[in-house]
Amino acid sequence: MDSQEEKRRHTRVPYHSPIQFIVLSSENAEFQRIEASGEIVDASSSGIGVLTCFPLVPGHVVEWDDKHQKGKLHIALVKWSMPQEDRYRAGLMII
């Protein structure tokens, strides 16, 4: 994970909050919207780190509602993901 940290433009700081999100993916020419949940573990102005049971993979698009601003939607691109015990740790770049 050190290589991802070195590539970041903005320093991430610890941030712990549950997150409910939608994963948008296109597999086998079929578009899918999958509801999932997890925990935000760190954040910066350009991205977040999450832990989730859903197997996120680079290229997935994730969207979630802002819990502080009603009606505001966040969209992010999964940049990297790796298994971590029984979950997945992933880095999302806000787009």
Biopython code that builds the backbone (N, CA, C, O; Angstrom):
import numpy as np
from Bio.PDB.StructureBuilder import StructureBuilder

atoms = [
    (1, "MET", "N", (0.816, -1.186, 0.000)),
    (1, "MET", "CA", (0.000, 0.000, 0.000)),
    (1, "MET", "C", (0.860, 1.251, 0.000)),
    (1, "MET", "O", (0.350, 2.327, -0.314)),
    (2, "ASP", "N", (2.109, 1.166, 0.329)),
    (2, "ASP", "CA", (2.972, 2.333, 0.339)),
    (2, "ASP", "C", (3.042, 3.013, -1.015)),
    (2, "ASP", "O", (3.118, 4.240, -1.084)),
    (3, "SER", "N", (3.017, 2.236, -2.101)),
    (3, "SER", "CA", (3.115, 2.837, -3.428)),
    (3, "SER", "C", (1.909, 3.722, -3.723)),
    (3, "SER", "O", (2.056, 4.738, -4.402)),
    (4, "GLN", "N", (0.709, 3.365, -3.229)),
    (4, "GLN", "CA", (-0.461, 4.208, -3.427)),
    (4, "GLN", "C", (-0.307, 5.512, -2.658)),
    (4, "GLN", "O", (-0.642, 6.579, -3.171)),
    (5, "GLU", "N", (0.192, 5.435, -1.444)),
    (5, "GLU", "CA", (0.338, 6.628, -0.636)),
    (5, "GLU", "C", (1.306, 7.618, -1.273)),
    (5, "GLU", "O", (1.090, 8.827, -1.198)),
    (6, "GLU", "N", (2.363, 7.122, -1.893)),
    (6, "GLU", "CA", (3.342, 7.998, -2.519)),
    (6, "GLU", "C", (2.765, 8.725, -3.716)),
    (6, "GLU", "O", (3.243, 9.812, -4.042)),
    (7, "LYS", "N", (1.761, 8.179, -4.387)),
    (7, "LYS", "CA", (1.174, 8.772, -5.571)),
    (7, "LYS", "C", (0.096, 9.809, -5.238)),
    (7, "LYS", "O", (-0.349, 10.534, -6.128)),
    (8, "ARG", "N", (-0.320, 9.889, -4.010)),
    (8, "ARG", "CA", (-1.407, 10.794, -3.625)),
    (8, "ARG", "C", (-0.964, 12.243, -3.668)),
    (8, "ARG", "O", (0.144, 12.588, -3.256)),
    (9, "ARG", "N", (-1.853, 13.084, -4.175)),
    (9, "ARG", "CA", (-1.591, 14.523, -4.209)),
    (9, "ARG", "C", (-1.951, 15.177, -2.883)),
    (9, "ARG", "O", (-1.351, 16.177, -2.489)),
    (10, "HIS", "N", (-2.946, 14.598, -2.191)),
    (10, "HIS", "CA", (-3.426, 15.162, -0.935)),
    (10, "HIS", "C", (-3.278, 14.134, 0.179)),
    (10, "HIS", "O", (-3.604, 12.963, -0.010)),
    (11, "THR", "N", (-2.804, 14.551, 1.306)),
    (11, "THR", "CA", (-2.623, 13.664, 2.444)),
    (11, "THR", "C", (-3.981, 13.243, 2.994)),
    (11, "THR", "O", (-4.868, 14.068, 3.212)),
    (12, "ARG", "N", (-4.119, 11.948, 3.211)),
    (12, "ARG", "CA", (-5.354, 11.438, 3.829)),
    (12, "ARG", "C", (-5.186, 11.455, 5.334)),
    (12, "ARG", "O", (-4.104, 11.200, 5.863)),
    (13, "VAL", "N", (-6.283, 11.762, 6.011)),
    (13, "VAL", "CA", (-6.287, 11.766, 7.472)),
    (13, "VAL", "C", (-7.306, 10.729, 7.945)),
    (13, "VAL", "O", (-8.287, 10.467, 7.250)),
    (14, "PRO", "N", (-7.085, 10.143, 9.111)),
    (14, "PRO", "CA", (-8.053, 9.170, 9.625)),
    (14, "PRO", "C", (-9.449, 9.782, 9.721)),
    (14, "PRO", "O", (-9.617, 10.926, 10.145)),
    (15, "TYR", "N", (-10.436, 8.999, 9.320)),
    (15, "TYR", "CA", (-11.833, 9.440, 9.355)),
    (15, "TYR", "C", (-12.659, 8.172, 9.416)),
    (15, "TYR", "O", (-12.567, 7.330, 8.523)),
    (16, "HIS", "N", (-13.457, 8.023, 10.445)),
    (16, "HIS", "CA", (-14.231, 6.791, 10.610)),
    (16, "HIS", "C", (-15.717, 7.104, 10.573)),
    (16, "HIS", "O", (-16.247, 7.823, 11.421)),
    (17, "SER", "N", (-16.381, 6.534, 9.552)),
    (17, "SER", "CA", (-17.810, 6.756, 9.385)),
    (17, "SER", "C", (-18.385, 5.630, 8.534)),
    (17, "SER", "O", (-17.761, 5.213, 7.558)),
    (18, "PRO", "N", (-19.571, 5.132, 8.893)),
    (18, "PRO", "CA", (-20.202, 4.124, 8.043)),
    (18, "PRO", "C", (-20.603, 4.764, 6.715)),
    (18, "PRO", "O", (-20.849, 5.968, 6.649)),
    (19, "ILE", "N", (-20.666, 3.954, 5.663)),
    (19, "ILE", "CA", (-21.057, 4.450, 4.343)),
    (19, "ILE", "C", (-21.929, 3.408, 3.647)),
    (19, "ILE", "O", (-21.618, 2.217, 3.649)),
    (20, "GLN", "N", (-23.014, 3.871, 3.060)),
    (20, "GLN", "CA", (-23.877, 3.059, 2.203)),
    (20, "GLN", "C", (-23.626, 3.573, 0.790)),
    (20, "GLN", "O", (-23.697, 4.781, 0.560)),
    (21, "PHE", "N", (-23.336, 2.695, -0.154)),
    (21, "PHE", "CA", (-23.018, 3.158, -1.492)),
    (21, "PHE", "C", (-23.583, 2.238, -2.561)),
    (21, "PHE", "O", (-24.003, 1.115, -2.285)),
    (22, "ILE", "N", (-23.584, 2.743, -3.791)),
    (22, "ILE", "CA", (-24.008, 1.987, -4.961)),
    (22, "ILE", "C", (-22.764, 1.760, -5.818)),
    (22, "ILE", "O", (-22.017, 2.699, -6.093)),
    (23, "VAL", "N", (-22.545, 0.524, -6.237)),
    (23, "VAL", "CA", (-21.440, 0.192, -7.135)),
    (23, "VAL", "C", (-22.023, 0.094, -8.539)),
    (23, "VAL", "O", (-22.971, -0.653, -8.781)),
    (24, "LEU", "N", (-21.448, 0.854, -9.454)),
    (24, "LEU", "CA", (-21.870, 0.809, -10.848)),
    (24, "LEU", "C", (-20.797, 0.054, -11.618)),
    (24, "LEU", "O", (-19.632, 0.450, -11.623)),
    (25, "SER", "N", (-21.191, -1.025, -12.263)),
    (25, "SER", "CA", (-20.207, -1.790, -13.029)),
    (25, "SER", "C", (-20.841, -2.330, -14.301)),
    (25, "SER", "O", (-22.061, -2.460, -14.407)),
    (26, "SER", "N", (-20.001, -2.632, -15.237)),
    (26, "SER", "CA", (-20.440, -3.205, -16.505)),
    (26, "SER", "C", (-19.617, -4.462, -16.739)),
    (26, "SER", "O", (-18.439, -4.390, -17.090)),
    (27, "GLU", "N", (-20.244, -5.608, -16.542)),
    (27, "GLU", "CA", (-19.563, -6.879, -16.738)),
    (27, "GLU", "C", (-20.344, -7.711, -17.735)),
    (27, "GLU", "O", (-21.569, -7.798, -17.660)),
    (28, "ASN", "N", (-19.633, -8.320, -18.669)),
    (28, "ASN", "CA", (-20.263, -9.144, -19.703)),
    (28, "ASN", "C", (-21.345, -8.364, -20.450)),
    (28, "ASN", "O", (-22.417, -8.897, -20.735)),
    (29, "ALA", "N", (-21.059, -7.099, -20.765)),
    (29, "ALA", "CA", (-21.970, -6.214, -21.500)),
    (29, "ALA", "C", (-23.280, -5.970, -20.748)),
    (29, "ALA", "O", (-24.278, -5.583, -21.355)),
    (30, "GLU", "N", (-23.283, -6.192, -19.446)),
    (30, "GLU", "CA", (-24.476, -5.979, -18.632)),
    (30, "GLU", "C", (-24.172, -4.946, -17.557)),
    (30, "GLU", "O", (-23.229, -5.101, -16.782)),
    (31, "PHE", "N", (-24.986, -3.882, -17.517)),
    (31, "PHE", "CA", (-24.810, -2.818, -16.536)),
    (31, "PHE", "C", (-25.447, -3.243, -15.216)),
    (31, "PHE", "O", (-26.573, -3.740, -15.197)),
    (32, "GLN", "N", (-24.722, -3.047, -14.109)),
    (32, "GLN", "CA", (-25.228, -3.444, -12.800)),
    (32, "GLN", "C", (-25.147, -2.292, -11.806)),
    (32, "GLN", "O", (-24.197, -1.509, -11.814)),
    (33, "ARG", "N", (-26.162, -2.203, -10.952)),
    (33, "ARG", "CA", (-26.172, -1.272, -9.819)),
    (33, "ARG", "C", (-26.332, -2.139, -8.574)),
    (33, "ARG", "O", (-27.372, -2.766, -8.377)),
    (34, "ILE", "N", (-25.303, -2.170, -7.741)),
    (34, "ILE", "CA", (-25.306, -3.046, -6.574)),
    (34, "ILE", "C", (-25.179, -2.206, -5.316)),
    (34, "ILE", "O", (-24.266, -1.389, -5.201)),
    (35, "GLU", "N", (-26.093, -2.402, -4.370)),
    (35, "GLU", "CA", (-26.032, -1.691, -3.096)),
    (35, "GLU", "C", (-25.073, -2.418, -2.171)),
    (35, "GLU", "O", (-25.090, -3.645, -2.080)),
    (36, "ALA", "N", (-24.233, -1.649, -1.483)),
    (36, "ALA", "CA", (-23.269, -2.232, -0.554)),
    (36, "ALA", "C", (-23.018, -1.237, 0.575)),
    (36, "ALA", "O", (-23.495, -0.103, 0.541)),
    (37, "SER", "N", (-22.267, -1.680, 1.566)),
    (37, "SER", "CA", (-21.949, -0.798, 2.689)),
    (37, "SER", "C", (-20.535, -1.085, 3.157)),
    (37, "SER", "O", (-19.921, -2.083, 2.780)),
    (38, "GLY", "N", (-20.041, -0.194, 3.980)),
    (38, "GLY", "CA", (-18.703, -0.352, 4.513)),
    (38, "GLY", "C", (-18.403, 0.744, 5.497)),
    (38, "GLY", "O", (-19.308, 1.314, 6.106)),
    (39, "GLU", "N", (-17.131, 1.038, 5.653)),
    (39, "GLU", "CA", (-16.697, 2.083, 6.572)),
    (39, "GLU", "C", (-15.614, 2.924, 5.902)),
    (39, "GLU", "O", (-14.657, 2.389, 5.341)),
    (40, "ILE", "N", (-15.774, 4.233, 5.965)),
    (40, "ILE", "CA", (-14.714, 5.127, 5.516)),
    (40, "ILE", "C", (-13.659, 5.105, 6.607)),
    (40, "ILE", "O", (-13.980, 5.279, 7.782)),
    (41, "VAL", "N", (-12.388, 4.892, 6.229)),
    (41, "VAL", "CA", (-11.317, 4.820, 7.225)),
    (41, "VAL", "C", (-10.342, 5.996, 7.143)),
    (41, "VAL", "O", (-9.635, 6.292, 8.107)),
    (42, "ASP", "N", (-10.308, 6.663, 5.985)),
    (42, "ASP", "CA", (-9.510, 7.878, 5.874)),
    (42, "ASP", "C", (-10.061, 8.718, 4.722)),
    (42, "ASP", "O", (-10.796, 8.214, 3.873)),
    (43, "ALA", "N", (-9.700, 10.006, 4.700)),
    (43, "ALA", "CA", (-10.252, 10.902, 3.694)),
    (43, "ALA", "C", (-9.292, 12.043, 3.396)),
    (43, "ALA", "O", (-8.461, 12.418, 4.224)),
    (44, "SER", "N", (-9.429, 12.585, 2.185)),
    (44, "SER", "CA", (-8.716, 13.793, 1.784)),
    (44, "SER", "C", (-9.667, 14.581, 0.895)),
    (44, "SER", "O", (-10.805, 14.162, 0.682)),
    (45, "SER", "N", (-9.220, 15.701, 0.380)),
    (45, "SER", "CA", (-10.079, 16.493, -0.490)),
    (45, "SER", "C", (-10.301, 15.822, -1.843)),
    (45, "SER", "O", (-11.202, 16.218, -2.583)),
    (46, "SER", "N", (-9.490, 14.808, -2.180)),
    (46, "SER", "CA", (-9.638, 14.166, -3.482)),
    (46, "SER", "C", (-10.019, 12.688, -3.431)),
    (46, "SER", "O", (-10.196, 12.067, -4.479)),
    (47, "GLY", "N", (-10.149, 12.110, -2.233)),
    (47, "GLY", "CA", (-10.505, 10.702, -2.182)),
    (47, "GLY", "C", (-10.754, 10.196, -0.784)),
    (47, "GLY", "O", (-10.582, 10.911, 0.204)),
    (48, "ILE", "N", (-11.168, 8.930, -0.724)),
    (48, "ILE", "CA", (-11.401, 8.271, 0.562)),
    (48, "ILE", "C", (-10.846, 6.854, 0.510)),
    (48, "ILE", "O", (-10.689, 6.266, -0.560)),
    (49, "GLY", "N", (-10.557, 6.327, 1.679)),
    (49, "GLY", "CA", (-10.200, 4.931, 1.837)),
    (49, "GLY", "C", (-11.359, 4.236, 2.524)),
    (49, "GLY", "O", (-11.915, 4.761, 3.489)),
    (50, "VAL", "N", (-11.732, 3.057, 2.038)),
    (50, "VAL", "CA", (-12.858, 2.341, 2.620)),
    (50, "VAL", "C", (-12.493, 0.897, 2.930)),
    (50, "VAL", "O", (-11.582, 0.323, 2.333)),
    (51, "LEU", "N", (-13.227, 0.328, 3.876)),
    (51, "LEU", "CA", (-13.224, -1.105, 4.163)),
    (51, "LEU", "C", (-14.631, -1.605, 3.879)),
    (51, "LEU", "O", (-15.602, -1.012, 4.348)),
    (52, "THR", "N", (-14.753, -2.680, 3.124)),
    (52, "THR", "CA", (-16.070, -3.196, 2.769)),
    (52, "THR", "C", (-16.002, -4.700, 2.545)),
    (52, "THR", "O", (-14.935, -5.244, 2.260)),
    (53, "CYS", "N", (-17.132, -5.364, 2.674)),
    (53, "CYS", "CA", (-17.209, -6.794, 2.369)),
    (53, "CYS", "C", (-17.416, -7.015, 0.877)),
    (53, "CYS", "O", (-17.198, -8.118, 0.377)),
    (54, "PHE", "N", (-17.837, -5.971, 0.162)),
    (54, "PHE", "CA", (-18.050, -6.091, -1.281)),
    (54, "PHE", "C", (-16.702, -6.069, -2.004)),
    (54, "PHE", "O", (-15.858, -5.229, -1.694)),
    (55, "PRO", "N", (-16.485, -6.969, -2.952)),
    (55, "PRO", "CA", (-15.189, -7.039, -3.646)),
    (55, "PRO", "C", (-15.026, -5.937, -4.701)),
    (55, "PRO", "O", (-15.171, -6.183, -5.899)),
    (56, "LEU", "N", (-14.725, -4.728, -4.238)),
    (56, "LEU", "CA", (-14.477, -3.627, -5.163)),
    (56, "LEU", "C", (-13.240, -3.932, -5.999)),
    (56, "LEU", "O", (-12.285, -4.534, -5.508)),
    (57, "VAL", "N", (-13.258, -3.513, -7.264)),
    (57, "VAL", "CA", (-12.096, -3.687, -8.140)),
    (57, "VAL", "C", (-11.819, -2.365, -8.850)),
    (57, "VAL", "O", (-12.737, -1.576, -9.074)),
    (58, "PRO", "N", (-10.564, -2.121, -9.203)),
    (58, "PRO", "CA", (-10.243, -0.895, -9.933)),
    (58, "PRO", "C", (-11.124, -0.756, -11.177)),
    (58, "PRO", "O", (-11.320, -1.707, -11.934)),
    (59, "GLY", "N", (-11.643, 0.447, -11.361)),
    (59, "GLY", "CA", (-12.533, 0.708, -12.489)),
    (59, "GLY", "C", (-13.993, 0.790, -12.095)),
    (59, "GLY", "O", (-14.786, 1.414, -12.801)),
    (60, "HIS", "N", (-14.371, 0.168, -10.975)),
    (60, "HIS", "CA", (-15.747, 0.332, -10.509)),
    (60, "HIS", "C", (-16.002, 1.802, -10.210)),
    (60, "HIS", "O", (-15.106, 2.521, -9.767)),
    (61, "VAL", "N", (-17.218, 2.236, -10.453)),
    (61, "VAL", "CA", (-17.654, 3.572, -10.074)),
    (61, "VAL", "C", (-18.580, 3.404, -8.875)),
    (61, "VAL", "O", (-19.461, 2.544, -8.867)),
    (62, "VAL", "N", (-18.366, 4.239, -7.866)),
    (62, "VAL", "CA", (-19.129, 4.162, -6.624)),
    (62, "VAL", "C", (-19.814, 5.506, -6.402)),
    (62, "VAL", "O", (-19.210, 6.557, -6.617)),
    (63, "GLU", "N", (-21.067, 5.474, -5.973)),
    (63, "GLU", "CA", (-21.774, 6.720, -5.656)),
    (63, "GLU", "C", (-22.440, 6.603, -4.296)),
    (63, "GLU", "O", (-22.882, 5.523, -3.903)),
    (64, "TRP", "N", (-22.511, 7.722, -3.577)),
    (64, "TRP", "CA", (-23.157, 7.748, -2.275)),
    (64, "TRP", "C", (-23.653, 9.160, -1.980)),
    (64, "TRP", "O", (-23.143, 10.144, -2.516)),
    (65, "ASP", "N", (-24.665, 9.232, -1.112)),
    (65, "ASP", "CA", (-25.219, 10.513, -0.691)),
    (65, "ASP", "C", (-24.365, 11.116, 0.405)),
    (65, "ASP", "O", (-23.859, 10.402, 1.271)),
    (66, "ASP", "N", (-24.207, 12.420, 0.369)),
    (66, "ASP", "CA", (-23.476, 13.141, 1.408)),
    (66, "ASP", "C", (-24.348, 13.197, 2.651)),
    (66, "ASP", "O", (-25.474, 13.692, 2.590)),
    (67, "LYS", "N", (-23.856, 12.705, 3.769)),
    (67, "LYS", "CA", (-24.669, 12.696, 4.983)),
    (67, "LYS", "C", (-24.756, 14.078, 5.633)),
    (67, "LYS", "O", (-25.578, 14.291, 6.524)),
    (68, "HIS", "N", (-23.912, 15.019, 5.194)),
    (68, "HIS", "CA", (-23.918, 16.361, 5.763)),
    (68, "HIS", "C", (-24.714, 17.357, 4.916)),
    (68, "HIS", "O", (-25.209, 18.357, 5.436)),
    (69, "GLN", "N", (-24.840, 17.085, 3.608)),
    (69, "GLN", "CA", (-25.566, 17.975, 2.708)),
    (69, "GLN", "C", (-26.620, 17.168, 1.961)),
    (69, "GLN", "O", (-26.304, 16.477, 0.992)),
    (70, "LYS", "N", (-27.857, 17.251, 2.402)),
    (70, "LYS", "CA", (-28.935, 16.481, 1.801)),
    (70, "LYS", "C", (-29.057, 16.804, 0.310)),
    (70, "LYS", "O", (-29.062, 17.969, -0.087)),
    (71, "GLY", "N", (-29.153, 15.771, -0.490)),
    (71, "GLY", "CA", (-29.302, 15.930, -1.926)),
    (71, "GLY", "C", (-27.990, 15.978, -2.695)),
    (71, "GLY", "O", (-28.005, 15.951, -3.926)),
    (72, "LYS", "N", (-26.858, 16.049, -2.006)),
    (72, "LYS", "CA", (-25.564, 16.073, -2.684)),
    (72, "LYS", "C", (-25.083, 14.644, -2.891)),
    (72, "LYS", "O", (-25.061, 13.846, -1.953)),
    (73, "LEU", "N", (-24.701, 14.326, -4.114)),
    (73, "LEU", "CA", (-24.246, 12.993, -4.471)),
    (73, "LEU", "C", (-22.743, 13.015, -4.723)),
    (73, "LEU", "O", (-22.238, 13.911, -5.400)),
    (74, "HIS", "N", (-22.033, 12.039, -4.184)),
    (74, "HIS", "CA", (-20.595, 11.881, -4.442)),
    (74, "HIS", "C", (-20.411, 10.725, -5.416)),
    (74, "HIS", "O", (-21.115, 9.718, -5.342)),
    (75, "ILE", "N", (-19.462, 10.882, -6.324)),
    (75, "ILE", "CA", (-19.117, 9.824, -7.266)),
    (75, "ILE", "C", (-17.608, 9.649, -7.222)),
    (75, "ILE", "O", (-16.860, 10.627, -7.240)),
    (76, "ALA", "N", (-17.167, 8.398, -7.164)),
    (76, "ALA", "CA", (-15.731, 8.123, -7.082)),
    (76, "ALA", "C", (-15.378, 6.918, -7.945)),
    (76, "ALA", "O", (-16.221, 6.071, -8.243)),
    (77, "LEU", "N", (-14.124, 6.867, -8.331)),
    (77, "LEU", "CA", (-13.581, 5.770, -9.109)),
    (77, "LEU", "C", (-12.679, 4.939, -8.205)),
    (77, "LEU", "O", (-11.822, 5.484, -7.510)),
    (78, "VAL", "N", (-12.870, 3.623, -8.212)),
    (78, "VAL", "CA", (-11.998, 2.747, -7.429)),
    (78, "VAL", "C", (-10.643, 2.705, -8.138)),
    (78, "VAL", "O", (-10.544, 2.252, -9.278)),
    (79, "LYS", "N", (-9.607, 3.179, -7.452)),
    (79, "LYS", "CA", (-8.257, 3.212, -8.014)),
    (79, "LYS", "C", (-7.468, 1.950, -7.689)),
    (79, "LYS", "O", (-6.677, 1.481, -8.507)),
    (80, "TRP", "N", (-7.681, 1.400, -6.494)),
    (80, "TRP", "CA", (-6.997, 0.173, -6.097)),
    (80, "TRP", "C", (-7.845, -0.537, -5.040)),
    (80, "TRP", "O", (-8.671, 0.078, -4.366)),
    (81, "SER", "N", (-7.623, -1.824, -4.914)),
    (81, "SER", "CA", (-8.344, -2.624, -3.928)),
    (81, "SER", "C", (-7.485, -3.835, -3.584)),
    (81, "SER", "O", (-6.790, -4.386, -4.437)),
    (82, "MET", "N", (-7.550, -4.237, -2.312)),
    (82, "MET", "CA", (-6.805, -5.432, -1.888)),
    (82, "MET", "C", (-7.556, -6.121, -0.760)),
    (82, "MET", "O", (-8.191, -5.460, 0.062)),
    (83, "PRO", "N", (-7.488, -7.455, -0.717)),
    (83, "PRO", "CA", (-8.104, -8.176, 0.389)),
    (83, "PRO", "C", (-7.412, -7.808, 1.697)),
    (83, "PRO", "O", (-6.194, -7.638, 1.749)),
    (84, "GLN", "N", (-8.209, -7.689, 2.740)),
    (84, "GLN", "CA", (-7.667, -7.416, 4.075)),
    (84, "GLN", "C", (-8.506, -8.212, 5.064)),
    (84, "GLN", "O", (-9.622, -7.822, 5.407)),
    (85, "GLU", "N", (-7.954, -9.334, 5.517)),
    (85, "GLU", "CA", (-8.663, -10.294, 6.369)),
    (85, "GLU", "C", (-9.925, -10.740, 5.654)),
    (85, "GLU", "O", (-9.826, -11.313, 4.569)),
    (86, "ASP", "N", (-11.111, -10.506, 6.210)),
    (86, "ASP", "CA", (-12.351, -10.953, 5.576)),
    (86, "ASP", "C", (-13.056, -9.836, 4.812)),
    (86, "ASP", "O", (-14.223, -9.977, 4.446)),
    (87, "ARG", "N", (-12.352, -8.724, 4.567)),
    (87, "ARG", "CA", (-12.941, -7.588, 3.844)),
    (87, "ARG", "C", (-11.985, -7.116, 2.746)),
    (87, "ARG", "O", (-10.949, -7.729, 2.489)),
    (88, "TYR", "N", (-12.361, -6.027, 2.121)),
    (88, "TYR", "CA", (-11.533, -5.403, 1.100)),
    (88, "TYR", "C", (-11.220, -3.980, 1.515)),
    (88, "TYR", "O", (-12.093, -3.262, 2.002)),
    (89, "ARG", "N", (-9.982, -3.576, 1.324)),
    (89, "ARG", "CA", (-9.543, -2.205, 1.576)),
    (89, "ARG", "C", (-9.370, -1.586, 0.202)),
    (89, "ARG", "O", (-8.666, -2.142, -0.641)),
    (90, "ALA", "N", (-10.006, -0.437, -0.040)),
    (90, "ALA", "CA", (-9.944, 0.177, -1.365)),
    (90, "ALA", "C", (-9.718, 1.670, -1.262)),
    (90, "ALA", "O", (-10.101, 2.314, -0.285)),
    (91, "GLY", "N", (-9.083, 2.208, -2.301)),
    (91, "GLY", "CA", (-8.873, 3.639, -2.427)),
    (91, "GLY", "C", (-9.754, 4.178, -3.527)),
    (91, "GLY", "O", (-9.714, 3.693, -4.658)),
    (92, "LEU", "N", (-10.559, 5.190, -3.201)),
    (92, "LEU", "CA", (-11.482, 5.781, -4.155)),
    (92, "LEU", "C", (-11.096, 7.224, -4.439)),
    (92, "LEU", "O", (-10.861, 8.006, -3.517)),
    (93, "MET", "N", (-11.030, 7.575, -5.723)),
    (93, "MET", "CA", (-10.733, 8.940, -6.132)),
    (93, "MET", "C", (-12.046, 9.622, -6.513)),
    (93, "MET", "O", (-12.759, 9.166, -7.406)),
    (94, "ILE", "N", (-12.350, 10.703, -5.832)),
    (94, "ILE", "CA", (-13.587, 11.432, -6.107)),
    (94, "ILE", "C", (-13.484, 12.089, -7.476)),
    (94, "ILE", "O", (-12.488, 12.736, -7.800)),
    (95, "ILE", "N", (-14.545, 11.909, -8.280)),
    (95, "ILE", "CA", (-14.558, 12.501, -9.617)),
    (95, "ILE", "C", (-15.713, 13.477, -9.767)),
    (95, "ILE", "O", (-15.882, 14.074, -10.830)),
]
sb = StructureBuilder()
sb.init_structure("model")
sb.init_model(0)
sb.init_chain("A")
sb.init_seg("    ")
for serial, (resi, resn, name, xyz) in enumerate(atoms, 1):
    if name == "N":
        sb.init_residue(resn, " ", resi, " ")
    sb.init_atom(name, np.array(xyz, "f"), 0.0, 1.0, " ", f" {name:<3s}", serial, name[0])
structure = sb.get_structure()
